[in-house]
Amino acid sequence: MFELSARAKDYLERTKKFIKDEIEPIETEFWREVHSQNLGGDWTKWQWPAQLETLKNKAKQQNLWNMFLPCAELGQGLSVQEYAHIAEISGRSLLAPIVFNCNAPDSGNMEVLWRYGSETQKEQWLKPLLAGEIRSVFCMTEPAVASSDATNMQATAVIEGNEIVLNGRKWWSSGLGDPNAKVIIFMAHTPDTSKDRHHQHSMVLVPINTKGVTIERMLPVFGDYDAPHGHGEVSFDHVRVPIENFIGGAGQGFEIAQGRLGPGRIHHCMRCIGAAEKSLELMIDRGMNRTAFGKEILKLGGNLERVAEARVAIDQARLLTLYAAYKMDTLGNMAALTEISAIKVVAPSVLEKVVDMAMQIHGGMGVSQDTPLTGFFAQARSLRLADGPDEVHKGMISKLELAKRGYSTRSKK
């Protein structure tokens, strides 16, 4: 079922080689340079090290570029399942997805523009995003409401003549601090009493320098600002953009969001699995090369059992995620709803568990920035909230299971 074509195997092997030869030798120093800027939350001074453009150009030259996009004309024509294997390999590195132009939120935003954007929107925004010339932001989560229920959204996108007027406040807008961020996809409520509650939200393209758009601050994750990418809070105060900036038309926000999130969750989960594999390797190497009480650390206590538990958990998560990708490719997103929710619960939790084990074996080093473990841990814990918290996905799974037996999760009146 999960056998790769010769072409997909070629991409996978070349991706592995690129990461081993080009990224791994410089990654520690790369992030050390980023952290040495010591600019805190002052995103106006954030910059990427010059090495990034060199790596991106090398990746382009080898066609290891936009591999997430199944469209052969714009990406590399790989299926969701085929790209899933590449996402796992790139997940071993905090830098690799950026180098291959396959990083969130840009990959999801590019897929939205490819599937739903007008020709004008594609020319203005998709083309430079695909070229890696600019970055983008996705604004959905709001500080004032429980965003796990997207119908709570208070931000508005109201039509006035030939313009859309935007008001609201968003946060955890990933990529907002990037010096190359040029465009925002803003999801908001577009009131229309003639439509049901899932057709009253829209996605709107907003150039980041539009009057009324104000970046309020960057938000640290466990004390780290994730510079120079960043996750920010941004306000929209009577922002006016042309009515042509609706993506797919007014009221299409939820439909577009579902199309965006399906493949994106595969990408996130497979990157988690790659990060978990890397964490397990680091755990074993550290544990077998340091001794305490006359034994290798890994042979003390229940550490060997933890290695076995990690292997089982990682392999289970990988198989479930590949199955979800297979169903998406063959039957479509709607047929894979249970699996898409399941992997979103499982993969970040597995990564969180394995990283925690690896941190413990590393001792003090495990909570420093000398290894990628703290970055992986922040990734895992954040993903248990991002794109829907665990509880929402478990609720979806139980709803679908009850429906198979003719029951509803709704309370009887």
KEPA-718535 format. One record per residue: residue number from 1; x, y, z negated of N, C-alpha, C in turn. Coordinates in steps of 0.1 Angstrom, whole numbers. Layout:
N
 seq  n.c1  n.c2  n.c3 ca.c1 ca.c2 ca.c3  c.c1  c.c2  c.c3
 NUM     X     Y     Z     X     Y     Z     X     Y     Z
...
end
This chain:
413
 seq  n.c1  n.c2  n.c3 ca.c1 ca.c2 ca.c3  c.c1  c.c2  c.c3
   1     8   -12     0     0     0     0     9    13     0
   2    20    12    -7    28    24    -9    41    24    -1
   3    41    15     9    53    14    18    54    27    26
   4    66    32    27    69    44    34    73    41    48
   5    69    50    58    73    49    71    88    52    72
   6    94    48    83   109    50    85   112    65    84
   7   103    73    90   105    88    90   104    93    76
   8    94    89    68    93    93    54   105    89    46
   9   110    77    48   122    72    41   134    80    44
  10   135    85    57   146    93    61   146   106    53
  11   134   113    52   133   125    44   136   123    30
  12   132   112    24   134   109    10   149   107     8
  13   156    99    16   170    97    14   178   110    16
  14   174   118    26   182   131    28   179   140    17
  15   167   140    11   164   149    -1   173   145   -13
  16   174   131   -15   182   126   -26   197   131   -24
  17   202   130   -12   216   133    -9   218   148   -11
  18   208   156    -6   210   171    -8   210   175   -23
  19   202   169   -31   201   172   -45   215   168   -51
  20   219   156   -48   232   151   -54   244   159   -50
  21   244   163   -37   256   169   -31   256   184   -33
  22   245   190   -32   244   205   -32   238   212   -44
  23   229   205   -51   222   211   -62   228   207   -76
  24   229   194   -78   234   190   -91   248   196   -95
  25   257   197   -85   270   202   -89   270   217   -94
  26   260   224   -90   260   239   -94   248   243  -103
  27   239   233  -106   227   237  -113   229   242  -127
  28   238   236  -135   241   240  -148   246   255  -148
  29   256   258  -140   261   271  -139   251   281  -133
  30   242   276  -124   232   285  -119   223   290  -130
  31   218   281  -138   208   285  -149   216   293  -160
  32   229   290  -162   237   297  -171   238   312  -167
  33   239   314  -154   240   328  -149   227   335  -151
  34   216   328  -148   202   334  -151   201   338  -165
  35   204   329  -174   202   331  -189   211   342  -194
  36   223   344  -187   233   353  -192   229   368  -189
  37   219   369  -180   214   383  -177   208   389  -189
  38   202   381  -198   197   385  -211   189   397  -210
  39   179   397  -201   171   409  -199   157   407  -206
  40   155   396  -213   142   394  -220   131   395  -210
  41   121   403  -215   109   404  -207   109   415  -197
  42   120   422  -195   121   433  -185   122   427  -171
  43   111   423  -165   111   417  -152   116   426  -141
  44   116   439  -143   120   449  -132   134   447  -129
  45   142   440  -137   156   439  -135   160   424  -132
  46   150   415  -131   153   401  -128   158   399  -114
  47   167   391  -112   172   387   -99   176   372   -99
  48   175   366   -87   180   353   -85   195   353   -82
  49   202   344   -87   217   343   -83   218   341   -68
  50   229   347   -63   231   347   -48   231   333   -42
  51   235   323   -51   236   309   -46   223   304   -41
  52   212   309   -45   199   304   -41   197   305   -26
  53   199   317   -21   197   319    -6   206   310     2
  54   218   307    -3   228   298     4   222   284     4
  55   217   280    -7   210   266    -8   198   265     1
  56   190   276     1   178   276     9   181   275    24
  57   191   282    28   195   282    42   200   268    46
  58   207   262    37   212   248    40   200   238    41
  59   191   240    32   179   231    32   171   233    45
  60   169   246    49   163   249    62   170   242    74
  61   183   243    74   191   238    85   189   222    86
  62   186   216    75   184   201    75   170   197    75
  63   161   207    78   146   204    78   141   199    65
  64   147   202    54   142   198    41   135   210    35
  65   124   214    42   118   227    40   103   225    42
  66    95   231    33    80   230    34    75   216    36
  67    82   207    29    78   192    31    65   189    25
  68    59   197    16    46   195    10    35   196    20
  69    36   204    31    26   207    40    24   196    50
  70    12   190    51    10   179    60     9   183    75
  71     8   196    77     7   201    91    21   200    98
  72    22   193   108    35   191   115    40   203   121
  73    31   212   125    36   225   132    42   234   122
  74    37   234   109    42   244    99    51   237    89
  75    48   225    86    56   217    76    64   206    82
  76    64   195    76    72   183    82    62   172    85
  77    49   174    84    40   164    88    39   151    79
  78    43   153    66    43   141    57    29   141    50
  79    24   129    48    12   127    41    13   131    26
  80     2   131    19     3   134     5    11   124    -3
  81     9   111     1    16   100    -6    31   100    -2
  82    34   103    10    48   104    15    55   115     7
  83    49   127     7    55   138     0    56   135   -15
  84    47   127   -21    48   124   -35    61   119   -39
  85    67   110   -31    80   104   -35    91   115   -35
  86    90   125   -26    99   136   -25    97   145   -37
  87    85   147   -41    82   155   -53    88   149   -65
  88    88   136   -66    94   129   -78   109   132   -78
  89   116   131   -67   130   133   -66   133   148   -70
  90   126   157   -64   129   171   -67   125   175   -81
  91   116   167   -88   113   170  -102   124   167  -111
  92   134   160  -107   146   157  -116   154   170  -118
  93   151   180  -110   159   193  -111   149   204  -113
  94   152   214  -121   144   226  -122   145   236  -111
  95   156   233  -103   159   242   -92   155   237   -78
  96   155   224   -76   152   218   -63   139   222   -56
  97   128   223   -64   115   227   -57   116   241   -50
  98   124   250   -57   125   263   -52   134   263   -39
  99   145   255   -40   154   254   -28   147   249   -16
 100   137   240   -18   131   234    -6   118   241    -2
 101   115   253    -9   103   261    -6    90   252    -9
 102    91   244   -19    80   235   -23    76   237   -37
 103    78   249   -42    75   252   -56    61   258   -58
 104    56   256   -70    43   262   -74    46   277   -79
 105    37   286   -77    24   284   -71    24   286   -55
 106    36   289   -50    36   292   -35    31   280   -27
 107    34   268   -30    30   256   -22    14   256   -22
 108     8   258   -33    -7   258   -33   -12   270   -26
 109    -6   281   -27   -11   293   -20    -9   292    -5
 110     2   286    -1     4   284    13    -7   274    19
 111   -10   264    11   -20   254    16   -33   261    17
 112   -37   270     8   -49   277     8   -50   285    21
 113   -39   293    24   -39   301    36   -39   293    49
 114   -33   281    49   -33   272    60   -47   267    63
 115   -54   263    52   -67   256    54   -78   266    55
 116   -77   278    49   -89   287    48   -86   301    53
 117   -74   304    55   -71   318    59   -74   321    73
 118   -77   334    76   -79   339    89   -66   340    97
 119   -66   341   110   -54   342   118   -46   354   113
 120   -53   365   110   -46   378   106   -39   375    92
 121   -46   368    83   -40   365    70   -28   356    71
 122   -29   346    81   -18   337    83    -6   345    88
 123    -8   354    97     3   361   103    10   370    93
 124     1   377    85     7   387    75    13   380    63
 125     7   369    58    12   364    45    17   349    46
 126    10   340    54    15   327    54    28   325    61
 127    30   333    72    42   332    80    55   335    71
 128    55   347    64    67   350    56    68   340    44
 129    57   335    39    58   325    28    65   312    33
 130    61   308    44    66   296    50    81   297    53
 131    85   310    56    99   313    59   107   315    46
 132   100   315    35   107   318    22   112   332    20
 133   106   341    28   110   355    27   104   362    16
 134    92   358    12    85   364     1    79   353    -9
 135    74   358   -20    68   349   -30    54   354   -33
 136    46   345   -39    32   348   -41    28   344   -55
 137    16   349   -59    11   347   -73    -3   343   -72
 138    -8   334   -81   -22   330   -82   -27   335   -95
 139   -38   343   -95   -44   349  -107   -58   343  -109
 140   -59   335  -119   -71   329  -123   -74   330  -138
 141   -65   325  -146   -67   325  -161   -69   339  -166
 142   -78   340  -176   -81   353  -182   -79   352  -197
 143   -74   363  -204   -71   363  -218   -84   363  -227
 144   -95   369  -221  -106   372  -230  -116   361  -230
 145  -115   350  -222  -125   340  -221  -118   326  -221
 146  -125   315  -224  -120   302  -223  -120   298  -208
 147  -108   298  -202  -107   296  -188  -108   282  -184
 148  -109   273  -194  -111   259  -190  -125   257  -183
 149  -134   267  -186  -146   267  -178  -146   280  -169
 150  -142   277  -157  -140   288  -147  -152   297  -145
 151  -164   292  -148  -176   300  -146  -176   311  -157
 152  -168   310  -167  -167   321  -177  -160   334  -172
 153  -154   333  -160  -146   343  -155  -153   357  -155
 154  -146   367  -161  -152   380  -162  -147   390  -151
 155  -135   387  -145  -130   396  -135  -140   396  -123
 156  -141   407  -116  -151   408  -106  -145   412   -92
 157  -151   408   -82  -147   412   -68  -160   416   -61
 158  -164   429   -61  -176   434   -57  -175   441   -44
 159  -184   437   -35  -184   443   -21  -190   457   -22
 160  -183   467   -17  -188   481   -15  -185   485    -1
 161  -195   485     8  -193   488    22  -183   479    28
 162  -172   484    34  -162   475    40  -150   472    32
 163  -152   474    18  -141   472     9  -146   462    -2
 164  -136   456    -9  -138   448   -21  -132   455   -32
 165  -140   457   -43  -135   464   -55  -132   454   -65
 166  -120   454   -70  -116   443   -80  -113   450   -94
 167  -118   443  -104  -116   447  -118  -114   435  -126
 168  -105   436  -136  -103   425  -145   -89   424  -150
 169   -87   414  -159   -73   412  -164   -70   397  -164
 170   -59   394  -159   -54   380  -157   -41   378  -165
 171   -39   365  -169   -26   362  -175   -22   348  -172
 172    -9   345  -176    -3   333  -172    -3   331  -156
 173     0   343  -150     0   344  -135    15   341  -131
 174    17   328  -128    31   323  -125    37   330  -113
 175    49   333  -114    56   340  -103    55   355  -102
 176    48   360  -112    46   375  -112    58   383  -114
 177    68   377  -121    81   384  -123    91   383  -112
 178    88   374  -102    98   372   -92   100   385   -84
 179   113   389   -82   116   401   -74   111   401   -60
 180   108   389   -55   103   387   -41    88   385   -40
 181    81   386   -52    66   385   -52    60   396   -44
 182    52   394   -34    46   404   -26    30   404   -25
 183    24   392   -28    10   391   -26     4   383   -37
 184    -8   386   -41   -16   379   -52   -28   373   -46
 185   -31   361   -50   -45   355   -47   -53   357   -60
 186   -63   365   -59   -71   369   -71   -84   362   -70
 187   -87   354   -81  -100   347   -81  -109   354   -91
 188  -121   358   -86  -130   366   -95  -145   363   -91
 189  -154   368  -100  -168   366   -99  -173   376   -89
 190  -181   371   -79  -187   380   -69  -202   378   -71
 191  -209   386   -79  -223   384   -83  -232   383   -70
 192  -240   373   -70  -250   371   -59  -261   362   -65
 193  -272   368   -68  -283   360   -75  -290   350   -65
 194  -287   351   -52  -293   342   -43  -285   329   -42
 195  -273   328   -49  -265   316   -48  -264   310   -62
 196  -261   297   -61  -259   289   -74  -246   294   -80
 197  -243   289   -93  -232   294  -101  -218   290   -95
 198  -218   280   -87  -205   276   -81  -203   282   -67
 199  -211   292   -63  -209   299   -51  -210   314   -54
 200  -205   318   -66  -205   332   -69  -191   337   -73
 201  -181   330   -68  -167   333   -71  -159   333   -58
 202  -150   342   -57  -142   344   -44  -127   345   -47
 203  -120   342   -36  -105   344   -37  -102   356   -27
 204   -94   365   -32   -91   377   -25   -76   379   -24
 205   -71   383   -13   -56   386   -11   -54   401   -15
 206   -44   402   -24   -41   416   -29   -26   418   -28
 207   -21   427   -20    -7   431   -20    -4   436   -34
 208     8   431   -39    11   434   -53    13   449   -56
 209    16   457   -46    19   471   -48     6   479   -46
 210    -6   473   -45   -18   480   -43   -21   489   -55
 211   -27   501   -53   -30   510   -64   -40   504   -73
 212   -38   505   -86   -47   499   -96   -42   485  -101
 213   -32   479   -94   -26   467   -99   -14   470  -108
 214   -15   466  -121    -5   469  -131     0   457  -138
 215    13   454  -136    19   443  -144    21   448  -158
 216    14   442  -168    14   446  -181    27   441  -189
 217    30   428  -187    41   422  -194    43   408  -189
 218    55   402  -192    58   388  -190    55   381  -203
 219    51   368  -202    47   360  -214    58   349  -215
 220    64   349  -227    74   338  -230    67   325  -232
 221    74   314  -228    69   300  -231    79   295  -240
 222    75   292  -253    84   288  -263    97   297  -264
 223    94   310  -263   105   320  -264   113   322  -251
 224   111   315  -241   118   316  -228   109   323  -218
 225   114   333  -211   106   341  -202   105   334  -188
 226   113   323  -186   113   316  -173   117   325  -162
 227   126   334  -165   131   343  -155   140   336  -145
 228   141   341  -133   134   352  -127   121   349  -120
 229   114   339  -125   101   335  -119    90   342  -128
 230    89   338  -140    80   345  -149    65   342  -148
 231    59   344  -160    44   342  -161    39   354  -168
 232    31   362  -160    27   375  -165    13   378  -167
 233    10   389  -174    -3   395  -176    -4   407  -167
 234   -15   407  -159   -17   418  -149   -31   423  -150
 235   -33   436  -149   -46   442  -149   -50   447  -135
 236   -63   447  -132   -68   452  -119   -79   463  -122
 237   -76   475  -119   -84   486  -123   -89   493  -111
 238  -102   490  -107  -108   496   -95   -98   494   -83
 239   -93   483   -81   -84   480   -69   -93   478   -57
 240   -89   485   -46   -97   484   -34   -89   478   -23
 241   -94   468   -17   -88   461    -5   -99   459     6
 242   -95   458    18  -104   456    29  -112   443    27
 243  -125   443    32  -133   432    31  -128   419    38
 244  -119   422    47  -112   411    55  -102   403    45
 245  -100   408    33   -91   401    24   -97   390    16
 246  -110   388    18  -116   376    13  -110   364    20
 247  -107   353    12  -102   341    19  -114   332    21
 248  -117   329    33  -128   320    36  -142   326    34
 249  -143   339    30  -155   345    28  -159   346    13
 250  -169   355    10  -173   357    -4  -180   344    -8
 251  -178   341   -21  -185   330   -27  -179   316   -25
 252  -167   316   -18  -161   303   -14  -150   299   -24
 253  -148   306   -35  -137   304   -44  -136   291   -50
 254  -147   285   -55  -146   271   -61  -143   261   -51
 255  -149   262   -39  -146   252   -28  -131   252   -25
 256  -126   264   -24  -112   266   -20  -103   261   -32
 257  -107   264   -44   -99   259   -56   -98   244   -56
 258  -109   237   -53  -108   222   -53   -99   217   -42
 259   -99   223   -31   -90   219   -20   -76   222   -24
 260   -73   233   -31   -60   237   -35   -54   228   -46
 261   -63   224   -56   -58   217   -68   -55   203   -66
 262   -62   196   -56   -60   182   -54   -45   178   -51
 263   -40   183   -39   -26   180   -36   -17   186   -47
 264   -20   197   -52   -11   204   -62    -9   195   -74
 265   -20   188   -78   -19   180   -90   -10   167   -87
 266   -10   162   -75    -1   152   -71    13   157   -73
 267    16   169   -67    29   174   -68    34   176   -82
 268    26   182   -90    29   184  -104    33   171  -111
 269    24   161  -109    25   149  -117    38   141  -112
 270    40   141   -99    52   134   -95    65   141   -99
 271    65   154  -100    76   161  -105    78   158  -120
 272    67   156  -127    68   152  -141    75   139  -142
 273    71   130  -133    77   116  -133    92   117  -130
 274    96   125  -121   110   127  -118   118   132  -130
 275   111   142  -137   118   148  -148   119   138  -160
 276   109   129  -161   109   119  -171   120   109  -168
 277   122   105  -155   133    96  -151   147   102  -155
 278   148   115  -152   161   122  -155   163   122  -170
 279   152   125  -178   153   125  -192   157   112  -198
 280   152   101  -192   155    88  -197   170    85  -194
 281   175    89  -182   189    87  -179   198    94  -189
 282   195   107  -191   202   115  -201   202   109  -215
 283   191   103  -219   189    97  -232   198    85  -233
 284   198    77  -223   206    64  -223   221    68  -224
 285   226    77  -215   240    81  -214   244    87  -227
 286   236    96  -233   240   102  -245   240    92  -257
 287   230    83  -257   229    74  -268   240    63  -267
 288   245    60  -256   255    49  -254   270    55  -255
 289   271    68  -255   284    74  -256   287    81  -269
 290   278    80  -278   281    86  -292   278    75  -302
 291   286    75  -313   284    65  -323   281    71  -336
 292   274    64  -344   271    68  -358   270    55  -366
 293   276    55  -378   275    43  -387   281    30  -380
 294   291    33  -371   297    21  -365   290    16  -353
 295   280    22  -348   272    17  -337   269    28  -327
 296   267    24  -314   262    34  -305   248    39  -310
 297   245    52  -308   233    57  -314   221    50  -308
 298   221    46  -295   210    40  -289   206    26  -295
 299   216    20  -302   214     7  -308   209     8  -323
 300   207    20  -327   203    22  -341   187    23  -342
 301   182    19  -353   167    21  -355   159    14  -344
 302   149    21  -339   141    15  -329   143    21  -315
 303   155    27  -313   158    34  -301   158    25  -288
 304   162    13  -289   161     4  -278   147     1  -274
 305   138     0  -284   124    -2  -281   118    11  -274
 306   123    22  -278   118    35  -272   123    36  -257
 307   134    30  -254   139    30  -240   129    21  -232
 308   125    10  -237   116     1  -231   102     7  -229
 309    98    14  -240    85    21  -239    85    32  -228
 310    96    39  -227    97    50  -217    96    44  -203
 311   103    33  -201   103    26  -188    89    22  -184
 312    82    16  -193    68    11  -190    59    23  -187
 313    60    33  -195    51    45  -193    54    52  -180
 314    67    54  -177    70    61  -164    65    53  -152
 315    67    40  -152    63    32  -141    47    32  -140
 316    41    31  -151    26    32  -150    21    45  -145
 317    27    56  -149    23    69  -144    26    70  -129
 318    37    65  -125    40    66  -111    30    59  -102
 319    27    46  -106    18    38   -98     4    45   -98
 320    -1    50  -109   -14    57  -109   -14    69  -100
 321    -3    77  -100    -2    89   -92    -1    85   -77
 322     6    75   -74     7    71   -60    -6    66   -55
 323   -14    59   -64   -27    54   -60   -36    66   -57
 324   -36    76   -66   -44    88   -63   -40    95   -50
 325   -27    95   -47   -23   101   -34   -28    93   -22
 326   -27    79   -24   -32    70   -13   -47    73   -11
 327   -55    74   -22   -69    76   -20   -72    89   -13
 328   -65    99   -17   -67   113   -11   -64   112     4
 329   -53   105     8   -49   104    22   -60    96    30
 330   -65    85    24   -74    76    32   -88    79    30
 331   -93    84    19  -107    86    16  -111   101    13
 332  -101   109    10  -104   123     8  -104   126    -7
 333  -103   139   -10  -102   143   -24  -114   139   -33
 334  -126   139   -28  -138   136   -36  -138   122   -40
 335  -132   113   -32  -132    99   -36  -121    96   -46
 336  -112   105   -48  -101   103   -58  -103   112   -70
 337  -115   116   -73  -117   125   -85  -113   119   -98
 338  -116   107  -100  -112   100  -113   -97    99  -114
 339   -91    95  -103   -76    93  -103   -69   107  -105
 340   -74   117   -98   -68   130   -99   -68   136  -113
 341   -80   134  -120   -81   138  -134   -72   129  -143
 342   -72   116  -140   -64   107  -148   -49   110  -148
 343   -44   113  -136   -29   115  -135   -26   129  -142
 344   -35   138  -142   -33   151  -148   -32   149  -163
 345   -39   139  -169   -38   136  -183   -25   128  -186
 346   -22   119  -177   -12   109  -180     3   114  -178
 347     5   120  -166    19   123  -163    26   134  -172
 348    19   145  -175    26   154  -184    28   148  -198
 349    18   140  -202    19   134  -216    31   124  -216
 350    33   117  -205    44   107  -204    57   115  -205
 351    58   126  -197    70   134  -197    73   140  -211
 352    62   145  -217    64   151  -231    70   140  -240
 353    65   128  -239    69   117  -248    84   113  -246
 354    87   112  -233   101   108  -230   111   119  -233
 355   107   131  -230   116   142  -233   119   143  -248
 356   108   141  -256   109   141  -270   119   131  -275
 357   118   119  -269   128   108  -273   142   112  -269
 358   143   118  -257   157   122  -253   163   133  -262
 359   154   142  -266   159   153  -274   164   147  -288
 360   157   138  -293   161   132  -306   174   125  -305
 361   177   118  -294   189   111  -292   201   122  -290
 362   198   133  -284   208   143  -281   211   151  -294
 363   203   150  -304   205   158  -316   204   173  -313
 364   212   181  -319   211   196  -317   212   200  -303
 365   220   193  -295   221   196  -281   208   195  -273
 366   199   187  -278   187   184  -272   177   196  -272
 367   179   205  -281   170   217  -282   177   230  -278
 368   189   228  -271   196   239  -266   193   240  -251
 369   200   250  -244   198   251  -230   210   244  -222
 370   218   236  -229   229   229  -223   225   217  -214
 371   212   213  -216   206   203  -208   193   208  -202
 372   187   201  -192   174   205  -188   162   201  -197
 373   165   195  -208   155   189  -216   145   199  -221
 374   149   211  -226   140   221  -231   131   226  -220
 375   137   227  -208   129   232  -196   118   221  -193
 376   122   209  -193   113   198  -190   102   197  -201
 377   105   200  -214    95   199  -224    85   210  -223
 378    90   222  -220    81   234  -217    72   231  -206
 379    77   225  -195    69   221  -183    58   211  -187
 380    62   201  -195    52   191  -199    41   197  -207
 381    45   204  -218    35   209  -227    26   219  -220
 382    32   228  -211    24   238  -204    14   231  -195
 383    18   220  -188     9   214  -178    -2   207  -185
 384    -2   204  -198   -13   198  -205   -24   209  -207
 385   -21   221  -203   -31   232  -204   -34   237  -190
 386   -24   238  -181   -25   244  -168   -34   235  -159
 387   -41   241  -149   -50   234  -140   -60   226  -147
 388   -65   230  -159   -74   223  -167   -68   216  -178
 389   -72   218  -190   -66   211  -202   -70   196  -202
 390   -62   188  -209   -65   174  -210   -80   171  -213
 391   -86   178  -222  -100   175  -226  -109   177  -214
 392  -107   186  -205  -116   188  -194  -115   176  -184
 393  -102   172  -182  -100   160  -173  -106   147  -179
 394  -105   145  -192  -111   134  -198  -126   134  -197
 395  -131   147  -199  -146   148  -197  -150   145  -183
 396  -143   148  -173  -146   145  -159  -146   130  -157
 397  -135   123  -162  -134   109  -161  -146   102  -167
 398  -150   106  -180  -161    99  -186  -174   102  -179
 399  -176   114  -174  -188   117  -166  -189   108  -154
 400  -178   106  -147  -178    97  -135  -181    82  -139
 401  -175    78  -150  -177    64  -154  -192    62  -158
 402  -198    71  -166  -212    70  -170  -221    70  -157
 403  -217    78  -148  -225    79  -135  -226    66  -128
 404  -215    58  -128  -215    45  -122  -225    36  -127
 405  -229    38  -140  -239    30  -147  -252    37  -147
 406  -254    48  -140  -267    55  -140  -270    64  -152
 407  -259    67  -159  -261    76  -171  -255    90  -169
 408  -259    99  -177  -254   113  -177  -248   116  -190
 409  -238   125  -190  -231   130  -202  -239   141  -209
 410  -249   146  -202  -257   157  -207  -266   152  -219
 411  -268   161  -229  -277   157  -240  -291   157  -236
 412  -299   148  -242  -313   147  -239  -320   159  -246
 413  -329   165  -240  -337   176  -246  -349   171  -253
end
